[in-house]
Amino acid sequence: MTQSSSRVSGHNNGLTALSLAALGVVFGDIGTSPLYALQTVFTGDHAVSVTPDNVLGILSLVLWSLVLVVAVKFVVFIMRADNHGEGGIMALMALIQRVLKEEAGLRNMLIMLGLFGAALFFGDGIITPAISVLSAIEGLEVASPSLTPYVIPLSIIVLVALFLIQRKGTSVVGGIFGPVMVVWFVVIALLGARAIATLPVVLQAVNPAWAIRFLLGHGTAGFLSLGAVVLTVTGAEALYADMGHFGARPIRLAWFGLVLPALLLNYFGQGALMIHNPSEAANAFYDLTPKWALYPMIALSTVATVIASQAVISGVYSMTQQAIQLGFLPRTNVVHTSAREMGQIYVPTMNWLIMLGVLALVLGFKSSANLGWAYGLAVTGTVLIDTVLVFVVARRLWHWNKALILAGLVFFLTIDFAFLGANLVKLFQGGWFPLAVGSFMFMLMTTWKRGKELLAERLHTQSIALKPFLAGLLAHPPLRVDGTAVFLTTNLSKAPHALLHNLLHNKVLHQRVLLLTVRTRNMPWVAADERIEIEDLGGQFYAITLYFGFKEEPDVPKALETVQPGGQPVNLMETSFFLSRETLIPTKMPGMALWRERLFVSMARNGSSATAFFHIPTNRVIELGTQVEL
């Protein structure tokens, strides 16, 4: 009895700790939406007039959007589609590749769709820090109009500081993220409840009839208001993307136990304030706060938005790493900032690019209200694509009933397309920016993927079949010298170009030759006993395949330390790594447009070397060059 109680208590403590940690990472984006979401509905070019009926209609739309899109679709349904515990659109794409491995046409179409959704996430990663931090510091305008000139400079200082500390990692401050967000949600809930108590009639908005009446009664204006309502569900993708860090259950517990109630209380409190005094619609969030607590609230909001921004920035790093591993982006420097947490990484190139984009948005749009109309288009696109992909998984992997799949798909796509359609009007009001970023990233990823395929095709036509080559080589062997040679190759059926050039120029072979290829599997992690495959080709030649997951760091020397080809361990001090460095030449040959070939060549030149990416000691590497016409 005592042991059982102890196990239950330990399990509950672990669940609570994970839920607390999840609060600090997963819910920052959606949790800080009350700062700007409702004010966007009632201000700007497509503003809704502040009347009691309109406020109740909008609040009903907000409530049912949070329930249907976030709670039902993401938290209950989509989070079931985990790839060995990992979530997010890249993990979902890898799952699709596995489920549809025999249906190339459908698989490739869905992969392109998923890739575009992933590309849109990069646009979201730029706009979220800008709108979040700017909306928090705008509280100074409410506290004292004379402080208005300082809003943008202070926002820039906070954002620059945020990006400068990225290289140090989040492990130092990560421990306080969860408790700070608990304070945030409790405070906004109490402020909302306080306002609701003065005007409880606002609770009528729980009835979905108010939402339906609002949409039917306002025609085009009502439909366009969905473009602002969608801001209340931004961050839903983060719940799914961060599932691998915390697990589904802690995220669900935090959502239903604290986040959802706190958000609804605050939104309804803002609504009650607007009904009581329509002039406060432009600053409803801060107007909920008593005068004596305004500056502490601005400070808390700023910290909460920094946490929200940190979560999105970390998400972009993770997405970049996964895209590299899955072959959609060139190798780049990925720094692991924690010796204990594999998920804590820093990607310098993406960090500075995001920072420049964020600063450009703050200086260009100048207010969170303006940014609100630029926000949402990329998010709704990603959410819609998630819906399509997860229903394919539900049918092909879970074997759900066709009628159920069709009904669910139609229901959720109707909501997604409504949000997307309402956001299309933002295209010329700033929505083009995240869409342009997403389109640019999509172009880069598809160009890199196609370029790698084209390079492999060109190398294949210029290569010699491995086994006949080895048979001839062993029949008339060259001089063999002591030590081990490792030749990296992408195709074990062909003789590596580096091997051919080494024989041509040096006319010797090492005593033991390892032909090595590295593969990324469509799963986040690969078990140690599934990491390595070895084939004895005879004559001290061995074909070795190393498998890594798309969230793993491909450390080749560390993996080789665990193998003993021919019964002897691999001693790095007696091992030479031979790499082929291709000089790529764009041509008008069939394959890709010339401009895309030039883009691919530029990406290849600016990517990290295989030596650094695979953690191979530079003093053990010999590179042999070859020219390839694309």
C-alpha positions as CSV (number, residue, x, y, z in Angstrom):
1,M,0.0,0.0,0.0
2,T,2.8,2.4,1.0
3,Q,4.9,1.6,-2.1
4,S,1.9,2.0,-4.4
5,S,1.1,5.4,-2.8
6,S,4.7,6.4,-3.2
7,R,4.7,5.5,-6.9
8,V,1.5,7.4,-7.5
9,S,2.9,10.4,-5.6
10,G,6.1,10.3,-7.6
11,H,4.2,10.0,-10.9
12,N,2.0,13.0,-10.0
13,N,5.0,15.1,-8.9
14,G,6.7,14.3,-12.3
15,L,3.5,15.2,-14.2
16,T,3.2,18.4,-12.3
17,A,6.9,19.3,-12.9
18,L,6.5,18.6,-16.6
19,S,3.3,20.6,-16.8
20,L,5.0,23.5,-15.1
21,A,7.9,23.4,-17.5
22,A,5.5,23.2,-20.4
23,L,3.8,26.4,-19.2
24,G,7.1,28.2,-19.7
25,V,7.8,26.9,-23.2
26,V,4.6,25.8,-24.9
27,F,2.0,28.4,-24.0
28,G,3.9,31.7,-24.3
29,D,2.6,32.6,-27.7
30,I,-1.0,31.8,-27.2
31,G,-0.8,33.0,-23.6
32,T,0.2,36.5,-24.5
33,S,-2.4,36.9,-27.2
34,P,-4.8,38.9,-24.9
35,L,-2.3,41.8,-25.1
36,Y,-3.4,42.5,-28.7
37,A,-6.0,40.2,-30.0
38,L,-9.3,41.9,-29.0
39,Q,-8.0,45.4,-29.6
40,T,-7.3,44.4,-33.2
41,V,-11.0,43.4,-33.7
42,F,-12.3,46.8,-32.5
43,T,-9.6,49.0,-34.1
44,G,-8.0,49.4,-37.5
45,D,-9.3,49.4,-41.1
46,H,-11.9,46.6,-40.5
47,A,-12.9,47.5,-37.0
48,V,-16.1,46.3,-35.5
49,S,-18.2,48.9,-33.7
50,V,-18.1,48.5,-29.9
51,T,-21.7,47.7,-29.0
52,P,-22.9,45.1,-26.4
53,D,-24.2,42.7,-29.0
54,N,-21.0,42.9,-31.1
55,V,-18.8,42.4,-28.0
56,L,-20.8,39.3,-27.0
57,G,-20.6,38.0,-30.6
58,I,-16.8,38.4,-30.8
59,L,-16.4,36.9,-27.3
60,S,-18.4,33.9,-28.4
61,L,-16.3,33.5,-31.6
62,V,-13.1,33.7,-29.4
63,L,-14.4,31.1,-27.0
64,W,-15.5,28.6,-29.6
65,S,-12.3,29.2,-31.6
66,L,-10.2,28.3,-28.6
67,V,-12.4,25.2,-27.9
68,L,-12.7,23.8,-31.4
69,V,-9.4,24.8,-32.9
70,V,-7.0,24.5,-30.0
71,A,-8.7,22.2,-27.4
72,V,-10.5,19.7,-29.7
73,K,-8.4,19.7,-32.9
74,F,-4.9,20.2,-31.5
75,V,-4.9,19.1,-27.9
76,V,-7.3,16.2,-28.2
77,F,-6.9,15.1,-31.9
78,I,-3.7,16.2,-33.6
79,M,-1.5,15.4,-30.6
80,R,-2.4,11.8,-31.1
81,A,-0.3,11.9,-34.3
82,D,3.1,11.6,-32.7
83,N,6.2,10.3,-34.4
84,H,7.8,8.2,-31.7
85,G,6.7,10.9,-29.2
86,E,7.7,13.9,-31.4
87,G,5.2,16.4,-32.8
88,G,5.3,19.3,-35.2
89,I,4.8,19.6,-38.9
90,M,8.3,18.2,-39.7
91,A,7.6,15.1,-37.6
92,L,4.2,14.8,-39.3
93,M,5.9,15.0,-42.7
94,A,8.3,12.2,-41.7
95,L,5.3,10.1,-40.5
96,I,3.6,10.7,-43.9
97,Q,6.7,9.5,-45.7
98,R,6.6,6.3,-43.7
99,V,2.9,5.7,-44.0
100,L,2.8,6.4,-47.8
101,K,6.2,4.8,-48.8
102,E,4.5,2.7,-51.5
103,E,2.5,5.7,-53.0
104,A,5.1,8.0,-54.4
105,G,2.7,10.4,-56.1
106,L,0.5,11.1,-53.1
107,R,3.4,11.1,-50.8
108,N,5.4,13.7,-52.8
109,M,2.3,15.9,-53.1
110,L,1.7,15.8,-49.3
111,I,5.4,16.3,-48.6
112,M,5.4,19.5,-50.7
113,L,2.3,20.7,-48.9
114,G,3.9,20.0,-45.5
115,L,7.1,21.7,-46.6
116,F,5.1,24.8,-47.4
117,G,3.5,24.7,-44.0
118,A,6.9,24.3,-42.4
119,A,8.2,27.3,-44.4
120,L,5.3,29.4,-43.2
121,F,6.4,28.7,-39.6
122,F,9.6,30.6,-40.3
123,G,7.4,33.7,-41.2
124,D,5.5,33.2,-37.9
125,G,8.9,33.0,-36.1
126,I,9.7,36.5,-37.2
127,I,6.4,38.3,-36.5
128,T,5.7,36.7,-33.1
129,P,8.6,38.3,-31.2
130,A,7.8,41.7,-32.8
131,I,4.1,41.9,-32.0
132,S,4.5,40.3,-28.6
133,V,7.2,42.5,-27.1
134,L,5.8,45.7,-28.8
135,S,2.3,45.1,-27.4
136,A,3.7,44.6,-23.9
137,I,5.8,47.8,-23.9
138,E,2.9,49.8,-25.4
139,G,1.5,49.6,-21.9
140,L,3.7,52.7,-21.2
141,E,1.4,54.7,-23.5
142,V,-1.5,53.8,-21.2
143,A,0.5,54.6,-18.0
144,S,1.7,58.0,-19.4
145,P,1.2,59.3,-22.9
146,S,4.4,61.2,-22.6
147,L,6.3,57.9,-22.7
148,T,5.0,57.1,-26.2
149,P,8.3,58.1,-27.9
150,Y,10.2,55.5,-25.9
151,V,8.0,52.5,-26.9
152,I,9.9,51.6,-30.1
153,P,13.4,52.2,-28.8
154,L,12.7,50.1,-25.7
155,S,11.2,47.4,-27.8
156,I,14.3,47.3,-30.0
157,I,16.6,47.2,-26.9
158,V,14.6,44.2,-25.4
159,L,14.5,42.3,-28.7
160,V,18.2,42.9,-29.5
161,A,19.1,41.7,-26.0
162,L,17.0,38.6,-26.5
163,F,18.8,37.6,-29.6
164,L,22.2,38.4,-28.2
165,I,21.8,36.0,-25.3
166,Q,20.7,33.1,-27.5
167,R,24.2,31.8,-27.9
168,K,24.4,31.2,-24.1
169,G,21.4,28.9,-24.3
170,T,18.1,28.9,-22.3
171,S,19.1,26.5,-19.6
172,V,20.2,29.2,-17.2
173,V,16.9,31.1,-17.3
174,G,14.7,28.2,-18.3
175,G,14.0,27.2,-14.7
176,I,12.1,30.5,-14.1
177,F,10.0,30.4,-17.3
178,G,7.4,28.0,-15.9
179,P,6.8,29.9,-12.6
180,V,6.7,33.3,-14.3
181,M,4.0,32.0,-16.7
182,V,2.0,30.6,-13.8
183,V,2.1,34.1,-12.3
184,W,1.1,35.5,-15.7
185,F,-1.9,33.2,-16.2
186,V,-3.1,33.7,-12.6
187,V,-2.8,37.5,-12.8
188,I,-4.7,37.8,-16.1
189,A,-7.4,35.4,-14.8
190,L,-7.9,37.5,-11.7
191,L,-8.0,40.7,-13.6
192,G,-10.6,39.2,-16.0
193,A,-12.7,37.8,-13.2
194,R,-12.7,41.1,-11.4
195,A,-14.2,42.8,-14.5
196,I,-16.7,40.0,-15.1
197,A,-18.0,40.4,-11.6
198,T,-19.0,44.0,-12.3
199,L,-20.9,42.9,-15.5
200,P,-21.7,39.2,-15.4
201,V,-24.1,39.6,-18.4
202,V,-20.9,39.1,-20.5
203,L,-21.0,35.3,-19.7
204,Q,-24.0,35.0,-22.1
205,A,-21.3,34.8,-24.8
206,V,-20.8,31.1,-23.8
207,N,-23.8,30.5,-26.0
208,P,-22.6,29.9,-29.6
209,A,-25.8,31.5,-30.9
210,W,-24.1,34.9,-30.2
211,A,-21.3,33.9,-32.6
212,I,-23.6,32.7,-35.3
213,R,-25.9,35.8,-35.0
214,F,-22.9,38.1,-35.2
215,L,-21.5,36.4,-38.4
216,L,-25.0,36.3,-40.1
217,G,-25.9,39.8,-39.1
218,H,-22.7,41.5,-40.2
219,G,-22.1,39.9,-43.6
220,T,-18.6,40.7,-45.0
221,A,-17.6,42.8,-42.0
222,G,-18.4,39.9,-39.7
223,F,-16.4,37.5,-41.9
224,L,-13.4,39.8,-42.0
225,S,-13.4,40.0,-38.2
226,L,-12.3,36.4,-38.2
227,G,-8.9,37.7,-39.4
228,A,-8.5,39.3,-35.9
229,V,-10.2,36.5,-33.9
230,V,-7.7,34.1,-35.3
231,L,-5.0,35.9,-33.2
232,T,-6.4,34.3,-30.1
233,V,-5.4,30.8,-31.4
234,T,-1.9,31.7,-32.7
235,G,0.5,29.4,-30.9
236,A,-1.7,26.3,-31.3
237,E,1.0,24.7,-33.5
238,A,3.5,25.1,-30.5
239,L,1.4,22.7,-28.4
240,Y,2.0,20.0,-31.0
241,A,5.6,20.9,-31.9
242,D,6.8,20.8,-28.3
243,M,5.1,17.5,-27.5
244,G,8.4,15.7,-27.7
245,H,9.9,17.8,-24.9
246,F,7.2,17.3,-22.4
247,G,4.7,14.6,-23.6
248,A,1.1,15.0,-24.5
249,R,-0.4,14.5,-21.0
250,P,1.5,17.4,-19.2
251,I,0.6,19.7,-22.1
252,R,-3.1,18.7,-21.9
253,L,-3.1,19.1,-18.1
254,A,-1.6,22.6,-18.3
255,W,-4.0,23.6,-21.1
256,F,-7.3,22.5,-19.5
257,G,-6.2,23.1,-15.9
258,L,-4.8,26.7,-16.2
259,V,-4.2,28.2,-19.6
260,L,-7.7,27.9,-21.2
261,P,-9.6,29.1,-18.1
262,A,-7.2,32.0,-17.6
263,L,-7.5,33.1,-21.3
264,L,-11.3,32.9,-21.3
265,L,-11.5,34.9,-18.0
266,N,-9.3,37.6,-19.4
267,Y,-11.0,37.9,-22.8
268,F,-14.4,38.0,-21.1
269,G,-13.1,40.6,-18.6
270,Q,-11.9,42.7,-21.5
271,G,-15.3,42.3,-23.1
272,A,-17.1,43.4,-19.9
273,L,-14.8,46.5,-19.8
274,M,-15.7,47.4,-23.4
275,I,-19.4,47.1,-22.8
276,H,-19.1,49.3,-19.8
277,N,-16.9,51.9,-21.5
278,P,-16.5,51.4,-25.3
279,S,-13.7,54.0,-25.4
280,E,-11.4,51.6,-23.7
281,A,-11.4,49.1,-26.5
282,A,-8.1,50.3,-27.9
283,N,-6.3,49.4,-24.6
284,A,-8.6,46.9,-23.0
285,F,-5.9,44.6,-21.7
286,Y,-4.1,47.3,-19.7
287,D,-7.3,49.1,-18.7
288,L,-8.2,46.0,-16.7
289,T,-5.3,46.7,-14.4
290,P,-5.7,49.0,-11.4
291,K,-3.6,52.2,-11.7
292,W,-1.3,51.2,-8.8
293,A,-0.4,47.9,-10.6
294,L,0.1,49.3,-14.1
295,Y,3.9,49.5,-14.1
296,P,4.4,46.0,-12.5
297,M,1.9,44.7,-15.1
298,I,3.9,46.2,-17.9
299,A,7.1,44.6,-16.5
300,L,5.3,41.2,-16.1
301,S,3.9,41.5,-19.7
302,T,7.3,42.3,-21.1
303,V,8.9,39.2,-19.4
304,A,6.0,37.0,-20.5
305,T,6.4,38.2,-24.2
306,V,10.1,37.6,-24.0
307,I,9.4,34.0,-22.9
308,A,6.8,33.7,-25.7
309,S,9.4,35.0,-28.2
310,Q,12.1,32.6,-26.8
311,A,9.8,29.7,-27.4
312,V,9.1,30.7,-31.0
313,I,12.8,31.3,-31.7
314,S,13.8,28.0,-30.2
315,G,11.1,26.4,-32.4
316,V,12.7,27.9,-35.5
317,Y,16.1,26.5,-34.4
318,S,14.5,23.1,-34.0
319,M,12.7,23.3,-37.3
320,T,16.0,24.3,-39.0
321,Q,17.9,21.3,-37.5
322,Q,15.1,18.9,-38.6
323,A,15.0,20.4,-42.1
324,I,18.8,19.9,-42.4
325,Q,18.6,16.3,-41.2
326,L,15.8,15.5,-43.6
327,G,17.7,17.0,-46.5
328,F,15.7,20.2,-47.1
329,L,18.4,22.7,-46.1
330,P,22.2,22.7,-46.4
331,R,24.3,21.9,-43.5
332,T,24.9,24.8,-41.1
333,N,26.4,25.3,-37.7
334,V,24.2,24.0,-35.0
335,V,25.5,24.7,-31.4
336,H,24.3,22.5,-28.5
337,T,24.0,24.9,-25.6
338,S,23.3,22.2,-22.9
339,A,25.2,19.1,-22.1
340,R,22.1,17.5,-20.6
341,E,19.2,18.6,-22.9
342,M,19.6,17.5,-26.5
343,G,16.7,19.9,-27.6
344,Q,18.5,23.0,-26.5
345,I,20.3,24.2,-29.6
346,Y,21.4,27.5,-31.1
347,V,21.7,28.2,-34.9
348,P,23.7,31.4,-35.4
349,T,22.7,32.0,-39.0
350,M,19.0,31.7,-38.3
351,N,19.4,33.8,-35.1
352,W,20.8,36.9,-36.9
353,L,18.4,36.5,-39.9
354,I,15.3,36.4,-37.6
355,M,16.7,39.4,-35.6
356,L,17.0,41.5,-38.7
357,G,13.5,40.5,-39.8
358,V,12.0,41.3,-36.3
359,L,13.7,44.7,-36.1
360,A,12.5,45.5,-39.7
361,L,8.9,44.7,-38.6
362,V,9.1,46.9,-35.5
363,L,10.5,49.9,-37.4
364,G,8.2,49.4,-40.3
365,F,4.9,48.8,-38.6
366,K,5.5,50.9,-35.4
367,S,2.6,49.4,-33.4
368,S,1.1,46.1,-32.3
369,A,-2.2,47.2,-33.9
370,N,-0.6,47.5,-37.3
371,L,1.3,44.3,-36.8
372,G,-2.0,42.6,-35.8
373,W,-3.2,43.1,-39.3
374,A,0.0,41.5,-40.7
375,Y,-0.3,38.5,-38.4
376,G,-2.4,35.4,-38.9
377,L,-2.0,34.6,-42.6
378,A,1.0,32.4,-42.1
379,V,-0.4,30.8,-39.0
380,T,-3.8,29.9,-40.6
381,G,-1.9,28.4,-43.6
382,T,0.2,26.1,-41.3
383,V,-2.9,25.1,-39.3
384,L,-4.8,24.2,-42.4
385,I,-2.0,22.0,-43.7
386,D,-1.7,20.3,-40.3
387,T,-5.4,19.4,-40.6
388,V,-5.0,17.8,-44.0
389,L,-1.9,15.8,-43.1
390,V,-3.2,14.5,-39.8
391,F,-6.4,13.2,-41.4
392,V,-4.3,11.3,-43.9
393,V,-2.5,9.7,-40.9
394,A,-5.9,9.0,-39.3
395,R,-7.0,7.1,-42.3
396,R,-3.8,5.3,-43.4
397,L,-2.2,4.6,-40.0
398,W,-5.1,4.5,-37.6
399,H,-7.5,3.1,-40.1
400,W,-10.4,5.3,-39.0
401,N,-13.8,4.9,-40.7
402,K,-14.0,6.8,-44.1
403,A,-17.2,8.5,-43.2
404,L,-15.8,9.7,-39.9
405,I,-12.7,11.0,-41.6
406,L,-14.7,12.8,-44.3
407,A,-17.0,14.4,-41.7
408,G,-14.1,15.5,-39.5
409,L,-12.1,16.8,-42.5
410,V,-15.0,18.9,-43.9
411,F,-15.8,20.3,-40.4
412,F,-12.3,21.4,-39.5
413,L,-11.4,22.5,-43.0
414,T,-14.5,24.7,-43.1
415,I,-13.2,26.5,-40.0
416,D,-9.6,26.7,-41.3
417,F,-10.7,28.0,-44.7
418,A,-12.9,30.6,-43.0
419,F,-9.9,31.9,-41.0
420,L,-7.6,31.8,-44.1
421,G,-10.1,33.6,-46.3
422,A,-10.7,36.3,-43.6
423,N,-6.9,36.7,-43.4
424,L,-6.4,37.2,-47.2
425,V,-7.5,40.8,-46.9
426,K,-4.4,41.3,-44.8
427,L,-2.2,40.5,-47.8
428,F,-1.7,44.1,-48.8
429,Q,-1.7,45.4,-45.2
430,G,1.4,43.6,-44.1
431,G,0.3,39.9,-44.4
432,W,2.6,39.8,-47.4
433,F,5.6,39.9,-45.1
434,P,5.3,36.5,-43.3
435,L,3.9,35.0,-46.5
436,A,7.0,36.3,-48.5
437,V,9.3,34.9,-45.8
438,G,7.5,31.5,-46.0
439,S,7.6,31.5,-49.8
440,F,11.3,32.3,-49.8
441,M,12.0,29.5,-47.4
442,F,9.9,27.1,-49.5
443,M,11.9,28.0,-52.6
444,L,15.2,27.4,-50.7
445,M,14.1,24.1,-49.3
446,T,12.6,22.7,-52.6
447,T,15.7,24.0,-54.5
448,W,18.1,22.3,-52.1
449,K,16.1,19.0,-52.2
450,R,15.9,19.0,-56.0
451,G,19.5,20.1,-56.3
452,K,20.7,17.2,-54.1
453,E,18.7,14.8,-56.2
454,L,20.1,16.2,-59.4
455,L,23.7,16.0,-58.0
456,A,23.1,12.4,-57.0
457,E,21.9,11.6,-60.6
458,R,25.0,13.3,-62.1
459,L,27.4,11.5,-59.8
460,H,25.6,8.2,-60.5
461,T,26.2,8.5,-64.2
462,Q,29.9,9.2,-63.6
463,S,30.4,6.5,-61.1
464,I,31.6,2.9,-61.3
465,A,29.6,0.0,-59.8
466,L,31.3,-0.9,-56.5
467,K,31.4,-4.7,-56.4
468,P,32.8,-5.3,-59.9
469,F,35.4,-2.5,-59.2
470,L,36.4,-4.2,-55.9
471,A,36.7,-7.6,-57.6
472,G,39.1,-6.1,-60.2
473,L,41.0,-4.2,-57.5
474,L,41.5,-7.2,-55.3
475,A,42.6,-9.3,-58.2
476,H,45.4,-6.8,-58.8
477,P,45.8,-5.1,-55.5
478,P,47.9,-1.9,-55.0
479,L,50.3,-1.4,-52.2
480,R,48.4,-1.7,-48.8
481,V,49.6,0.5,-45.9
482,D,48.8,0.3,-42.2
483,G,45.8,2.0,-40.7
484,T,42.1,2.6,-41.6
485,A,40.7,4.7,-44.3
486,V,37.1,5.9,-44.2
487,F,35.5,7.1,-47.5
488,L,32.3,9.0,-47.0
489,T,29.8,8.4,-49.8
490,T,26.1,8.9,-50.4
491,N,25.7,5.7,-52.5
492,L,27.2,2.4,-51.4
493,S,26.4,0.7,-54.7
494,K,29.0,2.9,-56.4
495,A,32.7,3.4,-55.8
496,P,33.3,6.7,-54.0
497,H,35.0,9.4,-56.1
498,A,37.4,10.0,-53.3
499,L,38.5,6.4,-53.4
500,L,39.1,6.5,-57.2
501,H,41.1,9.8,-56.9
502,N,43.1,8.4,-54.0
503,L,44.1,5.4,-56.1
504,L,44.8,7.5,-59.1
505,H,47.1,10.0,-57.3
506,N,48.6,8.1,-54.4
507,K,48.4,4.5,-55.8
508,V,48.0,3.0,-52.3
509,L,45.3,1.6,-50.1
510,H,45.0,1.4,-46.3
511,Q,45.0,-2.0,-44.8
512,R,41.3,-1.6,-43.8
513,V,38.8,0.4,-45.9
514,L,35.5,1.6,-44.6
515,L,32.9,2.9,-47.1
516,L,30.6,5.0,-45.0
517,T,27.2,6.5,-45.6
518,V,25.0,8.4,-43.2
519,R,21.2,8.1,-43.4
520,T,18.5,10.1,-41.7
521,R,15.4,8.0,-40.8
522,N,11.9,9.3,-40.6
523,M,11.9,9.2,-36.8
524,P,13.3,11.6,-34.2
525,W,15.7,9.1,-32.5
526,V,17.3,5.9,-33.5
527,A,18.0,3.2,-30.9
528,A,21.7,2.3,-30.3
529,D,21.1,-1.3,-31.6
530,E,19.7,0.0,-34.8
531,R,22.3,2.7,-35.4
532,I,24.8,0.7,-37.5
533,E,24.7,-1.8,-40.4
534,I,28.0,-3.4,-41.6
535,E,28.6,-5.5,-44.7
536,D,31.9,-7.3,-45.2
537,L,32.8,-6.8,-48.9
538,G,36.0,-9.0,-48.6
539,G,39.6,-8.0,-48.8
540,Q,39.3,-5.8,-45.6
541,F,36.7,-3.6,-47.3
542,Y,33.5,-2.9,-45.3
543,A,30.3,-1.0,-46.2
544,I,29.0,0.8,-43.1
545,T,25.7,2.6,-42.9
546,L,25.0,4.9,-39.9
547,Y,21.4,5.8,-39.1
548,F,20.4,8.9,-37.2
549,G,17.0,10.4,-36.3
550,F,15.9,13.8,-37.7
551,K,16.4,15.4,-34.2
552,E,19.8,13.8,-33.5
553,E,23.3,15.1,-33.9
554,P,25.2,13.0,-36.5
555,D,28.5,12.4,-34.6
556,V,30.3,10.0,-36.9
557,P,33.5,9.4,-34.8
558,K,31.5,8.6,-31.7
559,A,29.4,6.1,-33.7
560,L,32.5,4.4,-35.2
561,E,33.9,3.9,-31.8
562,T,31.2,1.2,-31.2
563,V,32.1,-0.9,-34.2
564,Q,34.9,-3.5,-34.8
565,P,35.1,-4.2,-38.6
566,G,37.2,-7.3,-39.0
567,G,37.3,-7.8,-35.3
568,Q,39.4,-4.7,-34.7
569,P,38.1,-1.4,-33.1
570,V,38.4,1.9,-35.1
571,N,41.2,3.9,-33.5
572,L,40.8,7.5,-34.6
573,M,44.5,8.2,-34.2
574,E,45.2,5.6,-36.9
575,T,42.2,6.5,-39.2
576,S,42.1,8.9,-42.1
577,F,38.8,10.3,-43.5
578,F,38.6,10.8,-47.2
579,L,35.9,13.2,-48.5
580,S,35.0,14.2,-52.0
581,R,34.5,17.9,-52.5
582,E,32.4,18.6,-55.5
583,T,32.8,21.8,-57.5
584,L,29.4,22.4,-58.9
585,I,28.9,24.0,-62.3
586,P,25.5,25.3,-63.4
587,T,24.5,24.4,-66.9
588,K,21.5,24.5,-69.2
589,M,21.2,20.7,-69.1
590,P,17.7,19.3,-68.2
591,G,17.1,19.2,-64.5
592,M,16.4,22.6,-62.9
593,A,16.1,26.2,-64.2
594,L,19.5,27.8,-64.5
595,W,18.7,30.4,-61.8
596,R,17.7,27.6,-59.4
597,E,21.0,25.7,-60.2
598,R,22.9,28.9,-59.4
599,L,21.0,29.3,-56.2
600,F,21.7,25.6,-55.3
601,V,25.5,26.2,-56.0
602,S,25.5,29.3,-53.7
603,M,23.7,27.4,-50.9
604,A,26.2,24.5,-51.3
605,R,29.2,26.9,-51.1
606,N,27.9,28.7,-48.0
607,G,26.8,25.5,-46.1
608,S,29.0,24.0,-43.4
609,S,31.5,21.3,-44.4
610,A,30.8,17.7,-43.9
611,T,33.8,17.7,-41.6
612,A,32.2,20.0,-39.1
613,F,28.7,18.7,-39.5
614,F,29.7,15.1,-38.8
615,H,32.2,16.1,-36.1
616,I,35.2,14.6,-37.8
617,P,38.6,15.8,-36.5
618,T,40.0,18.2,-39.1
619,N,43.5,16.8,-38.7
620,R,42.3,13.4,-39.8
621,V,40.6,14.6,-43.0
622,I,41.8,14.5,-46.6
623,E,39.6,16.2,-49.3
624,L,39.8,15.2,-52.9
625,G,38.0,17.5,-55.5
626,T,35.9,16.7,-58.5
627,Q,33.9,18.9,-60.9
628,V,30.2,18.1,-61.5
629,E,28.0,19.8,-64.2
630,L,24.4,20.1,-63.1
